[in-house]
Amino acid sequence: MGEFYVVATPIGNLSDFSHRATEVLQSVDLILAEDTRRTAKLMNVFDVKTPLKSLHSHNEDSRIPEVLGRLDEGKTVALVSDAGTPLISDPGDRLLNSVIGSGHELYPIPGPSAILPALVASGFSCVPFSFLGFIPKKGRQRRQVLSRLISSTDTIVLFESPNRLLALMEDFVASGQRDRNLVVAREMTKIHEEFFRGTASETLEYFRGKKIKGEITVVVAPAKKEDEAITEDKLVAAEILSEAYLYRGISPSEVARKVSTILGVSKNIMYQMVQHQLERSEKETPS
């Protein structure tokens, strides 16, 4: 039977690449990489001459028979991602399940990942924590994930792209999470590494107007007791009710009180949500 290795690669600093990982990649018969051009640069630094083949979301299914065929011949294959530990918000899970199902040996070679460094550097409780990967861009799926974020008593770790970080913070503020503490870890292990610590509203203010670059990991503090019962349905209902009451000319404080009473959502959260709706309305109204 063949041997299949899952090998972690640096997320920035090349000194984090382990000696064992280098040895494995030098010894295997084939390396599967998400972006062969990017991986080739890393392999050149560490004098790895092993042939590379691409494996990404568009060709994963077609690669499986070829990889299994090589393993059946007793060959050795390694999987790497562009950076960090493979399969963490990267393709390869279907291939891995096929390798396991075919009875081949599988060996994970541990190493760099953005998740744990961001978590431990956040200062929030590390146990329990949940990792959500990249959250959906829009629609019901996004609302469901935001609802889970708001009510979770776990510390939450997620990835976000630079061009969507502000939208995520705006959604937090709009959902009554203006004062939720979080950490934005940017460009970890690289020259311009940055950890911004603050509330959702402070984060929004800090990054607004900046040209945000680099890899971003967001760590969100556990929910306060009053936030635990907020479901997606309550979130949507609160937005609809508060908008309707504001349209009828009811004062913001009264709107917050009414919706809080009707839905059982904390008055503080409703006040933040109403204030955000007013700010948004002012921006949308022509001057």
C-alpha positions, -999 to 999 in steps of 0.1 A, spaced: 0 0 0 11 36 -6 17 63 19 0 97 19 14 127 38 -4 159 47 23 185 52 20 220 68 40 248 52 49 283 65 22 310 67 49 336 63 82 331 81 102 304 63 120 296 95 88 279 107 92 251 81 102 220 101 131 198 92 108 168 92 85 185 66 114 192 44 126 156 46 92 142 37 87 165 7 122 156 -5 115 119 -2 80 114 -17 73 106 -53 47 134 -59 36 166 -42 1 179 -47 -2 217 -44 -31 242 -46 -9 266 -66 22 248 -81 39 281 -91 37 294 -55 48 260 -40 76 257 -65 92 289 -50 91 274 -15 105 241 -28 134 259 -44 144 275 -11 145 241 6 161 222 -23 131 200 -29 132 184 -64 100 163 -62 75 167 -91 45 189 -84 9 186 -96 -20 209 -89 -49 200 -67 -75 226 -63 -113 229 -59 -119 226 -97 -99 195 -103 -99 176 -70 -125 150 -81 -106 142 -113 -73 139 -94 -86 112 -70 -83 82 -94 -48 92 -104 -36 96 -69 -52 63 -57 -36 46 -87 -2 58 -76 -7 47 -40 -19 13 -52 15 10 -69 32 16 -36 41 52 -44 43 81 -18 23 113 -22 22 145 -2 -4 172 0 5 209 8 -15 241 6 -4 276 -4 3 283 33 -4 266 66 -20 233 72 -38 217 43 -76 212 43 -81 241 67 -104 262 44 -86 246 15 -94 217 -9 -85 181 -3 -111 166 20 -126 144 -7 -92 132 -17 -83 124 19 -115 105 25 -108 85 -6 -72 77 5 -85 66 39 -113 46 24 -89 28 1 -69 16 31 -37 35 25 -15 48 53 -20 85 61 5 106 80 -1 142 91 31 163 94 22 191 118 34 227 115 22 263 109 -14 273 109 -30 308 114 -57 295 138 -38 286 170 -13 316 170 -42 340 166 -62 323 193 -34 322 219 -24 358 211 -59 371 214 -59 368 252 -94 353 251 -102 319 266 -87 292 244 -110 264 256 -135 259 242 -131 276 208 -147 271 174 -132 277 140 -156 288 113 -132 293 83 -144 319 58 -180 329 66 -205 331 37 -205 363 17 -242 370 18 -278 356 22 -293 333 47 -261 313 52 -243 345 63 -271 354 87 -270 319 102 -233 321 108 -236 357 122 -263 345 146 -241 317 158 -212 341 163 -233 365 183 -247 338 206 -216 316 209 -201 311 244 -170 297 227 -142 319 215 -146 321 177 -118 321 152 -125 328 115 -107 338 83 -117 369 64 -104 385 32 -90 421 34 -118 435 11 -146 420 33 -133 429 68 -152 462 70 -184 445 59 -180 419 86 -175 446 113 -205 466 99 -227 434 102 -214 430 138 -224 466 147 -257 462 129 -265 431 149 -261 449 182 -225 438 187 -209 472 187 -191 465 220 -181 429 213 -144 424 219 -123 409 191 -88 407 177 -78 411 141 -45 393 134 -30 404 101 1 392 83 11 369 112 48 358 112 56 384 84 74 417 85 42 437 88 25 415 115 -2 433 133 -27 425 161 -55 450 165 -75 447 197 -108 464 203 -145 463 200 -163 458 167 -170 495 164 -134 504 173 -122 479 147 -145 494 121 -133 529 128 -96 518 128 -96 500 95 -121 523 77 -103 544 51 -72 522 52 -59 500 24 -62 467 41 -37 441 29 -25 406 38 -39 375 54 -65 381 81 -76 360 110 -103 373 133 -108 361 169 -141 370 186 -145 369 224 -172 346 239 -207 361 241 -219 377 272 -248 360 290 -274 384 276 -264 375 240 -266 337 242 -303 334 232 -301 354 200 -311 332 171 -311 340 134 -349 344 134 -347 369 163 -320 388 146 -341 392 114 -373 400 134 -355 426 154 -342 444 123 -377 443 107 -395 455 138 -371 482 147 -371 496 111 -409 496 111 -412 514 145 -386 540 134 -405 546 102 -436 553 123 -417 581 141 -412 563 174 -382 575 193 -350 553 192 -350 546 229 -387 535 228 -381 513 197 -352 496 216 -375 490 246 -405 477 226 -385 453 205 -365 441 235 -398 433 254 -414 416 224 -385 394 214 -366 390 246 -334 405 233 -314 427 256 -322 464 256 -285 472 252 -282 452 220 -314 466 206 -302 502 213 -270 495 194 -290 480 165 -313 510 164 -285 535 165 -268 517 136 -300 518 116 -303 555 122 -267 561 111 -272 540 80 -304 559 72 -286 592 74 -259 580 50 -285 569 25 -306 601 27 -295 626 0 -281 658 15 
